[in-house]
Amino acid sequence: MNFNKFLDLVKNSPSMDMHIMLPDGTFVPSHFHVTEVGKVNKKFIDCGGTHREVNSCVLQVWVAHDVDHRLKSDKLAKILNLATPILEDDLPLEIEYGSEYVSQYPVGSVEVTPKGLLLLLGSKHTECLAPDKCGVGSCCN
């Protein structure tokens, strides 16, 4: 899901609770905070020597000890609106979250449910981006 579509959905769903489901089916505790909204630009060279660039919008999610905190869609819309000048483009949306380890998850979809907005997160995987140049079996040796 891209940022602009998510922002429209959040704006058009006022005062709804927010829920985040991790790829394994568990949920981020409902008292999470969105502590950052940022544009992440990754420039790199793959193992075949090709220069690449990836941009995304990352929402950092943090869980505090204030278990009474609940982020509603209207407050999130205000936070997201503040970030629009730095995002520039309609970027793929990711959630950065960690309980034991920090991980980034692409937002696969968002559903409007009777309990609120449900963000369904996908997973990221590593892979060889230049199998034709280095051979998958002998990549980067």
C-alpha positions in Angstrom: 0.0 0.0 0.0 1.2 3.5 -0.8 1.2 6.5 1.5 -1.4 8.6 -0.3 -4.0 5.8 -0.4 -3.4 5.1 3.3 -3.7 8.8 4.2 -7.0 9.1 2.3 -8.3 6.0 4.1 -7.3 7.3 7.5 -8.9 10.7 6.8 -12.1 9.2 5.6 -12.4 6.9 8.7 -12.6 9.5 11.5 -12.2 8.5 15.2 -11.6 4.8 14.5 -9.3 2.6 16.6 -6.1 1.5 14.9 -4.9 -2.2 14.9 -1.7 -3.6 13.4 -1.5 -7.3 12.6 2.0 -8.7 12.1 2.7 -11.3 9.4 2.5 -14.2 12.0 -1.1 -13.2 12.9 -0.2 -11.6 16.3 -1.0 -7.9 17.0 1.0 -5.0 18.0 -0.3 -4.0 21.5 -3.2 -1.6 21.0 -1.6 1.2 23.1 1.1 1.8 20.5 2.4 5.2 19.5 3.5 6.4 16.0 6.7 8.1 17.0 8.1 8.9 13.5 6.9 9.4 9.9 9.8 9.5 7.5 11.0 9.1 4.0 13.8 6.5 3.9 16.1 6.6 0.8 18.3 3.6 0.3 21.0 3.8 -2.3 23.1 0.7 -2.9 25.0 -1.5 -5.3 23.9 -5.0 -5.7 26.3 -8.0 -5.9 26.4 -7.7 -9.7 27.5 -4.0 -9.5 24.2 -2.4 -10.5 23.4 0.9 -8.6 20.0 0.9 -7.1 17.7 3.2 -5.1 14.6 2.4 -3.1 12.4 5.0 -1.4 9.7 4.3 1.2 7.6 6.0 3.8 8.2 4.5 7.2 6.0 4.8 10.2 7.8 4.0 13.4 5.6 2.3 15.9 6.6 2.2 19.6 4.8 0.6 22.6 5.1 2.5 25.9 4.0 1.6 29.4 0.9 3.8 29.2 -1.6 1.0 28.4 -4.5 3.5 28.4 -3.1 5.2 25.2 -5.1 4.5 22.0 -4.2 6.1 18.7 -7.3 7.0 16.8 -7.4 7.5 13.0 -8.1 11.3 13.3 -4.9 11.9 15.4 -2.9 9.7 13.0 -4.2 11.7 10.1 -2.9 14.9 11.7 0.5 13.3 12.2 0.6 12.1 8.6 -0.4 15.5 7.3 2.5 17.0 9.0 4.8 14.6 7.1 3.5 15.2 3.6 6.0 18.0 2.8 9.0 15.7 3.4 7.6 12.7 1.5 7.3 14.4 -1.9 6.2 11.3 -3.8 3.5 8.6 -3.2 5.8 6.1 -1.5 5.3 2.5 -0.5 4.3 2.4 3.2 6.1 0.4 5.8 5.9 0.0 9.5 9.0 -0.2 11.7 8.3 -2.0 14.9 10.2 -4.2 17.3 9.6 -5.8 20.6 12.8 -7.8 20.8 14.3 -6.8 17.5 13.5 -3.8 15.2 12.0 -4.9 11.9 10.3 -3.2 8.9 7.2 -4.6 7.4 5.4 -3.5 4.2 1.8 -2.6 4.7 0.0 -5.1 2.5 -3.5 -3.7 3.0 -5.8 -1.9 5.4 -9.3 -3.1 6.2 -12.2 -1.2 7.8 -13.6 -3.5 10.4 -16.3 -3.1 13.1 -13.4 -2.7 15.6 -11.5 -0.1 13.6 -8.8 0.2 10.9 -6.7 -3.0 10.6 -3.3 -2.7 9.0 -2.2 -6.1 7.7 1.6 -6.3 7.4 3.6 -8.3 5.0 7.2 -9.5 5.3 10.4 -8.6 3.6 13.0 -11.1 2.4 16.5 -10.9 1.2 17.4 -12.1 -2.3 20.1 -11.9 -4.9 19.3 -9.0 -7.2 21.8 -10.0 -9.9 21.6 -13.8 -10.4 22.4 -13.4 -14.1 25.7 -11.8 -13.2 26.9 -13.8 -10.2 25.0 -17.0 -10.2 22.6 -17.7 -7.4 24.6 -20.7 -6.1 27.9 -18.7 -6.0 26.5 -15.2 -5.2 29.0 -12.9 -3.6 31.7 -15.5 -3.0 
